[in-house]
Amino acid sequence: RNAGANLTSLQPAADINDVAVYQDSGMIFAALETQRLGAYFIPALGPAPRWCHFIDSLTEEMEQADQNSSMYDDYKFVTHEDLDRLDLSSLVGTKLLRPYMHGFFIDARLHHKAVSLSQPFAYEKWRKERLEQKLQEKSATRIAPVKRTKVPKVNADLAKELQTNTKV
């Protein structure tokens, strides 16, 4: 804390006018060029103040979540049905599949390749659907032409006759 080592960097959306560290804690307040203060918690500086003790439990939960998720980040969980659908059932028993509960963990890159090979036109189909969706969104925002129901002042009789002829 007093060694001068860089612990963090703050990059809020607005300019920083002043910074204050709450005494004997890891809480930092920054006066910004906005209506709200910037409040930041850095556990390496110290514990959370007593009036916001819940922050300590949040940081502990986040640390535990990081430790648990890092083990299989590069793997995808698949079941026997998924392996059959992707024609990868021949890999059962090899080092490429790690058995786990009712399925297997497979390398994410291998899974991605298998999915793209089993569905070669999936991207083109998705692209066409996305293009149609965007076109529908654009057409929905357009101003629709308004049909005139009033008879014009000039040649009113002719206009009435033409409207009755077109409706029939």
Accessible surface in RSA format (square Angstrom, percent):
REM  Atomic radii and reference values for relative SASA: ProtOr
REM  Chains: A
REM  Algorithm: Lee & Richards
REM  Probe-radius: 1.40
REM  Slices: 20
REM RES _ NUM      All-atoms   Total-Side   Main-Chain    Non-polar    All polar
REM                ABS   REL    ABS   REL    ABS   REL    ABS   REL    ABS   REL
RES ARG A   1   155.01  65.1  88.93  45.3  66.08 157.3  42.07  57.5 112.94  68.4
RES ASN A   2   149.03 102.8 111.78 108.0  37.25  89.7  38.59  92.9 110.43 106.7
RES ALA A   3    97.42  89.6  52.27  80.7  45.16 102.7  64.71  91.1  32.71  86.7
RES GLY A   4    74.24  91.6   0.00   N/A  74.24  91.6  42.22 115.9  32.02  71.7
RES ALA A   5    78.39  72.1  50.78  78.4  27.61  62.8  61.06  86.0  17.33  45.9
RES ASN A   6   132.53  91.4  95.33  92.1  37.19  89.6  39.69  95.5  92.84  89.7
RES LEU A   7    87.89  48.9  52.96  37.9  34.93  87.8  55.50  39.0  32.39  87.2
RES THR A   8    61.92  44.0  38.72  39.3  23.20  55.3  26.10  35.1  35.81  54.1
RES SER A   9    82.36  69.6  57.33  76.5  25.04  57.7  37.39  79.6  44.97  63.0
RES LEU A  10    46.25  25.8  24.34  17.4  21.91  55.1  25.93  18.2  20.32  54.7
RES GLN A  11   163.08  91.2 125.93  92.0  37.14  88.4  42.42  90.3 120.65  91.5
RES PRO A  12    35.69  26.0   8.89   8.1  26.80  97.4  18.94  15.6  16.75 104.1
RES ALA A  13   122.02 112.2  69.13 106.7  52.89 120.3  81.06 114.2  40.96 108.5
RES ALA A  14    22.27  20.5   9.44  14.6  12.83  29.2  17.89  25.2   4.38  11.6
RES ASP A  15   106.18  74.4  99.26  98.8   6.92  16.4  22.46  52.9  83.73  83.5
RES ILE A  16    67.61  38.5  38.41  28.6  29.20  70.4  38.41  27.7  29.20  79.2
RES ASN A  17    94.71  65.3  58.68  56.7  36.03  86.7  23.76  57.2  70.94  68.6
RES ASP A  18    93.79  65.7  88.43  88.0   5.36  12.7  24.98  58.8  68.81  68.6
RES VAL A  19    73.31  48.2  49.93  45.2  23.38  56.3  50.63  44.0  22.68  61.5
RES ALA A  20    56.70  52.1  50.84  78.5   5.86  13.3  56.46  79.5   0.24   0.6
RES VAL A  21    74.93  49.3  48.32  43.7  26.61  64.1  48.50  42.1  26.43  71.7
RES TYR A  22    91.95  42.9  86.32  49.1   5.63  14.7  58.08  43.6  33.86  41.7
RES GLN A  23   148.01  82.8 132.12  96.6  15.89  37.8  42.80  91.1 105.21  79.8
RES ASP A  24   109.98  77.0  93.94  93.5  16.04  37.9  31.51  74.2  78.47  78.3
RES SER A  25     1.94   1.6   1.94   2.6   0.00   0.0   1.94   4.1   0.00   0.0
RES GLY A  26     0.00   0.0   0.00   N/A   0.00   0.0   0.00   0.0   0.00   0.0
RES MET A  27     9.18   4.8   9.18   6.1   0.00   0.0   7.10   6.0   2.08   2.8
RES ILE A  28    14.26   8.1  14.26  10.6   0.00   0.0  14.26  10.3   0.00   0.0
RES PHE A  29    51.80  25.9  50.41  31.2   1.39   3.6  50.54  30.6   1.26   3.6
RES ALA A  30     0.00   0.0   0.00   0.0   0.00   0.0   0.00   0.0   0.00   0.0
RES ALA A  31    34.60  31.8  33.03  51.0   1.58   3.6  33.63  47.4   0.97   2.6
RES LEU A  32    26.85  15.0  15.05  10.8  11.79  29.6  15.05  10.6  11.79  31.7
RES GLU A  33   110.62  63.5  81.99  62.0  28.63  68.2  27.17  52.5  83.46  68.1
RES THR A  34    76.73  54.6  48.73  49.4  28.00  66.7  57.30  77.0  19.43  29.4
RES GLN A  35   191.96 107.3 149.83 109.5  42.13 100.3  59.80 127.3 132.16 100.2
RES ARG A  36   200.38  84.1 192.85  98.3   7.53  17.9  71.06  97.1 129.32  78.4
RES LEU A  37   117.27  65.3  94.45  67.6  22.82  57.4  94.52  66.4  22.75  61.2
RES GLY A  38     7.78   9.6   0.00   N/A   7.78   9.6   7.78  21.4   0.00   0.0
RES ALA A  39    64.81  59.6  36.62  56.5  28.20  64.1  36.82  51.9  27.99  74.1
RES TYR A  40    63.07  29.4  58.18  33.1   4.89  12.7  53.48  40.2   9.59  11.8
RES PHE A  41    41.76  20.9  14.59   9.0  27.17  70.7  14.59   8.8  27.17  77.8
RES ILE A  42    21.60  12.3  20.87  15.5   0.73   1.8  21.60  15.6   0.00   0.0
RES PRO A  43    72.21  52.6  56.04  51.1  16.17  58.8  56.66  46.8  15.55  96.7
RES ALA A  44    75.45  69.4  35.68  55.1  39.78  90.5  48.14  67.8  27.32  72.4
RES LEU A  45    27.05  15.1  19.54  14.0   7.51  18.9  19.84  13.9   7.21  19.4
RES GLY A  46    16.37  20.2   0.00   N/A  16.37  20.2  15.77  43.3   0.60   1.3
RES PRO A  47    85.51  62.3  78.92  71.9   6.59  23.9  84.79  70.0   0.72   4.4
RES ALA A  48    12.34  11.3   0.00   0.0  12.34  28.1   0.00   0.0  12.34  32.7
RES PRO A  49     9.45   6.9   1.46   1.3   8.00  29.1   9.35   7.7   0.11   0.7
RES ARG A  50   223.76  93.9 207.49 105.8  16.26  38.7  86.86 118.7 136.90  83.0
RES TRP A  51   143.72  57.7 109.73  53.1  33.98  79.8 117.55  62.7  26.17  42.5
RES CYS A  52     5.56   4.2   5.49   6.1   0.07   0.2   5.56  14.1   0.00   0.0
RES HIS A  53   130.54  71.3 125.06  86.9   5.48  14.0  81.09  83.6  49.44  57.5
RES PHE A  54   111.50  55.8 108.95  67.5   2.55   6.6 111.48  67.6   0.02   0.0
RES ILE A  55    30.49  17.3  30.49  22.7   0.00   0.0  30.49  22.0   0.00   0.0
RES ASP A  56    47.81  33.5  47.51  47.3   0.29   0.7  19.47  45.8  28.34  28.3
RES SER A  57    54.88  46.4  51.84  69.2   3.04   7.0  41.01  87.3  13.86  19.4
RES LEU A  58    88.22  49.1  87.89  62.9   0.33   0.8  87.89  61.7   0.33   0.9
RES THR A  59    27.69  19.7  26.58  26.9   1.11   2.7  21.08  28.3   6.61  10.0
RES GLU A  60   103.78  59.6 102.48  77.5   1.30   3.1  31.69  61.3  72.08  58.9
RES GLU A  61   105.71  60.7 100.54  76.1   5.17  12.3  37.47  72.5  68.24  55.7
RES MET A  62   125.83  65.2 123.37  81.6   2.46   5.9 102.08  86.8  23.75  31.5
RES GLU A  63    99.21  57.0  96.62  73.1   2.59   6.2  36.12  69.9  63.09  51.5
RES GLN A  64   108.94  60.9 108.47  79.3   0.47   1.1  29.46  62.7  79.48  60.3
RES ALA A  65    57.11  52.5  47.73  73.7   9.38  21.3  54.68  77.0   2.43   6.4
RES ASP A  66    97.84  68.5  91.95  91.5   5.88  13.9  26.44  62.2  71.40  71.2
RES GLN A  67   130.18  72.8 111.22  81.3  18.96  45.1  41.04  87.4  89.13  67.6
RES ASN A  68   116.68  80.5  95.74  92.5  20.94  50.4  31.19  75.1  85.49  82.6
RES SER A  69    61.60  52.1  49.26  65.7  12.35  28.4  45.30  96.5  16.30  22.8
RES SER A  70    73.26  61.9  54.12  72.2  19.13  44.1  35.63  75.9  37.62  52.7
RES MET A  71   134.85  69.8 109.88  72.7  24.97  59.5  88.88  75.6  45.97  60.9
RES TYR A  72    66.14  30.9  56.79  32.3   9.35  24.3  34.00  25.6  32.13  39.6
RES ASP A  73    96.67  67.7  66.77  66.5  29.90  70.7  28.74  67.6  67.93  67.7
RES ASP A  74    99.36  69.6  95.45  95.0   3.91   9.2  20.01  47.1  79.35  79.1
RES TYR A  75    59.99  28.0  44.43  25.3  15.55  40.5  18.78  14.1  41.21  50.8
RES LYS A  76    98.59  48.1  96.17  59.0   2.43   5.8  45.60  41.0  53.00  56.5
RES PHE A  77    66.93  33.5  52.81  32.7  14.12  36.7  52.81  32.0  14.12  40.4
RES VAL A  78     1.69   1.1   1.52   1.4   0.17   0.4   1.69   1.5   0.00   0.0
RES THR A  79    31.73  22.6  31.73  32.2   0.00   0.0  27.52  37.0   4.21   6.4
RES HIS A  80    95.77  52.3  94.76  65.9   1.01   2.6  59.11  60.9  36.66  42.7
RES GLU A  81   125.22  71.9 119.97  90.8   5.24  12.5  66.17 128.0  59.04  48.2
RES ASP A  82    36.75  25.7  36.75  36.6   0.00   0.0   2.14   5.0  34.62  34.5
RES LEU A  83     1.08   0.6   1.08   0.8   0.00   0.0   1.08   0.8   0.00   0.0
RES ASP A  84    87.42  61.2  73.70  73.4  13.71  32.4  29.74  70.0  57.68  57.5
RES ARG A  85   144.10  60.5 120.54  61.4  23.56  56.1  77.08 105.3  67.03  40.6
RES LEU A  86    10.07   5.6   1.26   0.9   8.81  22.2   1.43   1.0   8.63  23.2
RES ASP A  87   120.99  84.8  98.71  98.2  22.28  52.7  31.87  75.0  89.12  88.9
RES LEU A  88    24.23  13.5  24.13  17.3   0.10   0.2  24.23  17.0   0.00   0.0
RES SER A  89    57.51  48.6  47.51  63.4  10.00  23.0  18.13  38.6  39.38  55.2
RES SER A  90    97.12  82.1  65.86  87.9  31.26  72.0  58.29 124.1  38.83  54.4
RES LEU A  91    31.77  17.7  31.77  22.7   0.00   0.0  31.77  22.3   0.00   0.0
RES VAL A  92    69.31  45.6  49.36  44.7  19.96  48.1  49.36  42.9  19.96  54.1
RES GLY A  93    77.46  95.5   0.00   N/A  77.46  95.5  39.91 109.5  37.55  84.1
RES THR A  94    61.64  43.8  48.09  48.8  13.55  32.3  55.46  74.5   6.18   9.3
RES LYS A  95   202.45  98.8 175.15 107.5  27.30  65.0 125.49 113.0  76.96  82.0
RES LEU A  96    90.74  50.5  84.99  60.8   5.75  14.5  87.92  61.7   2.82   7.6
RES LEU A  97     6.27   3.5   0.30   0.2   5.97  15.0   0.30   0.2   5.97  16.1
RES ARG A  98   105.53  44.3 104.85  53.5   0.67   1.6  29.24  40.0  76.29  46.2
RES PRO A  99   107.30  78.2  86.36  78.7  20.95  76.1  86.67  71.6  20.63 128.2
RES TYR A 100   103.76  48.4  98.34  56.0   5.41  14.1  61.68  46.4  42.08  51.9
RES MET A 101   158.63  82.2 103.77  68.7  54.86 130.6 103.69  88.2  54.94  72.8
RES HIS A 102   121.94  66.6 105.35  73.2  16.60  42.5  92.61  95.4  29.33  34.1
RES GLY A 103     4.24   5.2   0.00   N/A   4.24   5.2   0.36   1.0   3.89   8.7
RES PHE A 104    17.33   8.7  17.33  10.7   0.00   0.0  17.33  10.5   0.00   0.0
RES PHE A 105    25.41  12.7  25.41  15.7   0.00   0.0  25.41  15.4   0.00   0.0
RES ILE A 106     0.10   0.1   0.10   0.1   0.00   0.0   0.10   0.1   0.00   0.0
RES ASP A 107    29.71  20.8  29.70  29.6   0.02   0.0  15.98  37.6  13.73  13.7
RES ALA A 108    40.30  37.1  35.97  55.5   4.33   9.8  36.69  51.7   3.61   9.6
RES ARG A 109   175.90  73.9 171.10  87.2   4.80  11.4  77.81 106.3  98.09  59.4
RES LEU A 110    49.77  27.7  47.14  33.7   2.63   6.6  48.99  34.4   0.78   2.1
RES HIS A 111    29.53  16.1  29.53  20.5   0.00   0.0  13.64  14.1  15.89  18.5
RES HIS A 112   129.47  70.8 127.42  88.6   2.05   5.2  83.35  85.9  46.12  53.7
RES LYS A 113   129.91  63.4 129.40  79.4   0.51   1.2  72.97  65.7  56.94  60.7
RES ALA A 114    10.18   9.4   3.58   5.5   6.60  15.0   8.79  12.4   1.39   3.7
RES VAL A 115    45.01  29.6  44.93  40.7   0.09   0.2  44.93  39.0   0.09   0.2
RES SER A 116    57.66  48.7  44.80  59.8  12.85  29.6  39.30  83.7  18.35  25.7
RES LEU A 117   146.40  81.5 127.13  91.0  19.27  48.4 128.10  90.0  18.30  49.2
RES SER A 118    51.24  43.3  16.70  22.3  34.55  79.6  26.34  56.1  24.90  34.9
RES GLN A 119    85.48  47.8  76.63  56.0   8.85  21.1  27.78  59.1  57.70  43.8
RES PRO A 120    89.87  65.5  64.76  59.0  25.11  91.3  68.63  56.7  21.24 132.0
RES PHE A 121   140.43  70.3 137.80  85.3   2.64   6.9 138.58  84.0   1.85   5.3
RES ALA A 122    44.47  40.9  33.81  52.2  10.65  24.2  39.71  55.9   4.76  12.6
RES TYR A 123   143.78  67.1 135.80  77.3   7.98  20.8 106.26  79.9  37.52  46.2
RES GLU A 124    93.44  53.6  92.17  69.7   1.27   3.0  31.18  60.3  62.26  50.8
RES LYS A 125   136.32  66.5 131.28  80.6   5.03  12.0  78.51  70.7  57.80  61.6
RES TRP A 126   141.11  56.6 139.17  67.4   1.94   4.6 115.42  61.5  25.69  41.7
RES ARG A 127   144.52  60.7 143.62  73.2   0.90   2.2  22.63  30.9 121.90  73.9
RES LYS A 128   136.03  66.4 134.27  82.4   1.76   4.2  79.23  71.3  56.80  60.5
RES GLU A 129    94.03  54.0  88.21  66.7   5.81  13.8  40.48  78.3  53.55  43.7
RES ARG A 130    99.04  41.6  96.95  49.4   2.09   5.0  24.48  33.5  74.56  45.2
RES LEU A 131   104.16  58.0 102.03  73.0   2.13   5.3 103.80  72.9   0.36   1.0
RES GLU A 132   102.76  59.0 101.20  76.6   1.56   3.7  31.85  61.6  70.91  57.9
RES GLN A 133    83.69  46.8  81.19  59.3   2.49   5.9  24.83  52.9  58.85  44.6
RES LYS A 134   102.94  50.2 101.73  62.4   1.21   2.9  46.97  42.3  55.97  59.6
RES LEU A 135   100.74  56.1  97.31  69.6   3.42   8.6  97.70  68.6   3.04   8.2
RES GLN A 136   123.75  69.2 118.81  86.8   4.93  11.7  39.44  84.0  84.31  63.9
RES GLU A 137    95.42  54.8  89.81  67.9   5.61  13.3  45.46  87.9  49.96  40.8
RES LYS A 138   132.91  64.8 129.59  79.5   3.32   7.9  75.61  68.1  57.31  61.0
RES SER A 139    59.25  50.1  44.83  59.8  14.42  33.2  29.29  62.4  29.96  42.0
RES ALA A 140    84.84  78.0  46.90  72.4  37.94  86.3  58.27  82.1  26.56  70.4
RES THR A 141   114.20  81.2  83.33  84.5  30.87  73.6  75.34 101.2  38.87  58.8
RES ARG A 142   165.35  69.4 144.37  73.6  20.98  50.0  58.14  79.5 107.21  65.0
RES ILE A 143   166.45  94.7 139.63 104.0  26.81  64.6 143.67 103.5  22.77  61.8
RES ALA A 144    72.92  67.0  60.12  92.8  12.80  29.1  64.80  91.3   8.11  21.5
RES PRO A 145   128.43  93.6 102.80  93.7  25.63  93.2 114.18  94.3  14.25  88.5
RES VAL A 146   132.52  87.2 105.65  95.6  26.88  64.8 109.66  95.3  22.87  62.0
RES LYS A 147   184.14  89.8 167.14 102.6  17.00  40.5 114.73 103.3  69.41  73.9
RES ARG A 148   213.94  89.8 188.26  96.0  25.68  61.1  65.16  89.1 148.78  90.2
RES THR A 149   122.26  87.0  96.56  97.9  25.70  61.2  73.29  98.4  48.97  74.0
RES LYS A 150   176.04  85.9 164.15 100.7  11.89  28.3 113.11 101.8  62.93  67.0
RES VAL A 151    51.78  34.1  30.68  27.8  21.10  50.8  30.68  26.7  21.10  57.2
RES PRO A 152    71.29  52.0  57.99  52.9  13.30  48.3  70.34  58.1   0.95   5.9
RES LYS A 153   202.18  98.6 168.48 103.4  33.70  80.2 118.57 106.7  83.61  89.1
RES VAL A 154   118.01  77.7 108.76  98.5   9.24  22.3 113.22  98.4   4.79  13.0
RES ASN A 155    99.45  68.6  82.52  79.7  16.93  40.8  17.71  42.6  81.74  79.0
RES ALA A 156    34.80  32.0  31.13  48.0   3.68   8.4  31.13  43.8   3.68   9.7
RES ASP A 157   119.49  83.7 112.30 111.8   7.20  17.0  39.02  91.8  80.48  80.3
RES LEU A 158    94.72  52.8  90.62  64.8   4.10  10.3  92.97  65.3   1.75   4.7
RES ALA A 159    16.51  15.2  12.11  18.7   4.40  10.0  15.79  22.2   0.72   1.9
RES LYS A 160   112.52  54.9 111.41  68.4   1.12   2.7  58.25  52.4  54.28  57.8
RES GLU A 161   102.78  59.0  97.15  73.5   5.64  13.4  29.03  56.1  73.75  60.2
RES LEU A 162    98.35  54.8  98.09  70.2   0.26   0.7  98.35  69.1   0.00   0.0
RES GLN A 163    61.65  34.5  60.10  43.9   1.55   3.7  27.65  58.9  33.99  25.8
RES THR A 164    79.07  56.2  76.77  77.8   2.30   5.5  70.31  94.4   8.76  13.2
RES ASN A 165    95.22  65.7  76.06  73.5  19.16  46.1  24.32  58.5  70.90  68.5
RES THR A 166   111.91  79.6  79.87  81.0  32.03  76.3  75.48 101.4  36.43  55.1
RES LYS A 167   171.03  83.4 134.40  82.5  36.63  87.2  89.52  80.6  81.51  86.8
RES VAL A 168   161.83 106.5 106.83  96.7  55.00 132.5 127.38 110.7  34.45  93.4
END  Absolute sums over single chains surface
CHAIN  1 A    14655.5      12281.8       2373.7       8345.4       6310.2
END  Absolute sums over all chains
TOTAL         14655.5      12281.8       2373.7       8345.4       6310.2
